[in-house]
Amino acid sequence: MDHRETETMQIQTTSAKLARIRSFANPVRCPHCGDWMVAPMVSEFVEGGEIRHHWECEACGEFSTTAIPLTTH
């Protein structure tokens, strides 16, 4: 990525179900070894209403991704 380029970040507010918001605080288990992963390495908002967390397991070193769809109901 060329760091000389600039992009404008848009902030959008959307009502999400409380259960979906709570899921951000929950640790997940590694799909490879089953150990607990507490904090993702990177999180990103994907256009269309989804949050993706990218994880690296400290126990086995494997990478995985989880996705949380945001709903407006």
VENGIHU-V364284 format. One record per residue. RES is the residue in one small letter. OMEGA is omega as a letter, one per 30 degrees, with the letter a starting at -180 (* if undefined). Layout:
RES & OMEGA
RES & OMEGA
This chain:
m & l
d & a
h & l
r & l
e & l
t & l
e & l
t & l
m & l
q & l
i & l
q & l
t & a
t & l
s & l
a & l
k & a
l & l
a & l
r & l
i & l
r & a
s & l
f & a
a & a
n & l
p & l
v & l
r & l
c & l
p & a
h & a
c & l
g & l
d & l
w & l
m & a
v & a
a & l
p & l
m & a
v & l
s & a
e & l
f & l
v & a
e & a
g & l
g & l
e & l
i & l
r & l
h & l
h & a
w & l
e & a
c & l
e & a
a & a
c & l
g & a
e & l
f & l
s & a
t & l
t & a
a & l
i & l
p & l
l & a
t & a
t & a
h & *
